[in-house]
Structure formats: structure tokens, C-alpha cells
Amino acid sequence: MRLVQVAQHADDLDRAARFYAELLRTEPTGRFDPPGLLFFDLDGVRLLLDRNAPSALLYLHVDNVHATLERLDGLAEVVSRPAVIFTHEDDRLGPAGHDEWQAFIRDSEGNMVGLVAFQRG
């Protein structure tokens, strides 16, 4: 079994499209309006931005949490600054020998989004 799709609430599809295109560094793969659906491809998992979906807490892998926050300066509210939340001794939850950095932002639609990066400790 594998994850196919995650839905996230978006009131304004144009605004959400601009925000997520910048965050993900890719353009949407599909838009159906009506009924108000916008899709992005995340390595084979569809991210659906939907006017009727509830808010979800997404955790997105980024290469560098600090650099991503700098790139999004002015586009997203920083809720939690970058911090190491865990050091992986083995590879059960992340790459062994790496620190897991996380930061949290609010997207253009007010949803919380976690940014996660793994850096060698």
C-alpha cells in the first residue's frame, strides 16, 4: 500500500497556486474549477488543494529549512523557527547519522505546513 493523495484546504486557488508553486518549485499539474480543485505532483503523490477539504498538517521535505524560509520571506508566516528535533541513530525514521531539522509556516490559506530537512550531524 502507498499514499496516493493528500488534500489541503484552499479558499483562493490562484493565491494557493502561486504560493505552492514557489514552495514546491513546480507548477500545478491540473486545475478543475469548478468545483475548485488544484493538483501538484509530489514525487508520485498528488497534493490536492480543495475549497471543500479540511485543513491538514503537511510535512514537506526540503533540502535546507533555513534556505527555504529565506526564499519564502514575505510569502509565509513563520510559526516556528528552524530547530533540530531529533538525531537519527538508525534509519527507522530518517537517515542514520543525520539531524532532523523542522520549521513550521502558515501557507497562503492559513494552513500550518512543516518543513523538514536532514543534515549530517
N, C-alpha and C positions, 0 to 999 in steps of 0.2 A: 504494500500500500504506500502511496505517496501523496503529498499535498498537491492539489491541482489549482486551487484558487483561494484567495483571501479577499474579503470585501471590507471596504473602509468608507465611512460616511463622507460625502462631499456635497455641500449646498450649491456651490458655484463651479461647474465643470471647467469653464475657461480658466478661472483662477487656480483650481486644483491641477489642471493640465500644465500650466506654467510652473507651478511650484514643484510638482513631481518630476517634470522633465529636467529641471535644474538639479534636483536632489539626486535622481537616478542616472542622470547624464544619458538619457534616451528619450525618444519621442513615444507618444502613445501608439499602441498597435491597433486600437479600434475605438470608435465612439458611436453610440447609438442614442440619439436624442431627438424625439422622445424614445425611450422612457427616462433617460438621464443616466447613462452608463458610459464609463470611460475605462479603458483597459491599458495596462502596461505589462510587458513580459519581464519577469524576474527569473532569468535562467530556467525557463520552463514552467514556472508557477505564475499564474495570472494574478495581478493586483487589479481588483475591480473597485473603482471609485463610483459610488452609487448614491443618489439622492435619498434612497429609501433604506440604506443599510445603517445598522447601528455603528457607533464608533468602536474601533478595535485598537488594541495596543500592538503596533507593529515594531519588530526589532529588525533593523536592516544592517547588513554587514557593509562596512565602508573600509577603505584602505587605511585611513587615518582620521580619527574622530576630530582632532584639532583642526586639520586642514578642511574638513567638511564644514565645520562650524564657521570657519573664516569665509568659505565660499558662499555660505548661506546668510552671511551677515546682512541684516535688514529684511530678510525674507521670512525668517522664522524666529519665534521667541525661544530663547534658551531657558529651559526649565531647570536643568541640572547640568553643571559644567562637567567636562571630562574627568573621570576618575577610574583608577584600577579597582575593579570589583572582585577579581579572582585571579589567582595564578594557577595555571593548569599543570599539575604534576604528571598527569597521564592524558590520554587523548579521548576520554569518555565524553567530555562536554566541549572540548576545543583542543587545539593543537598543543601537545605536551611541550613544556618549557616556555610557554607564552603567557604574558599578562593579558587579561581581557579588560579592555577599556570600554566604558559606556558613558554616553551623554544622552540627555533627553531634550527634545524640542517639541513645540507645537507647530503643526503644519498650517497651511493657509486656511484650513477649515476648522481649526481649533482642536484637532485630534493630537494626542500625545504619540510621539514616534521615538523609539530608542535607536541610537546609533551605536554600533558595536564594531570594535576593531581588535585584532590580535597582534601583539607585538612581542618579539622575543625578549624575555625577561633578563 
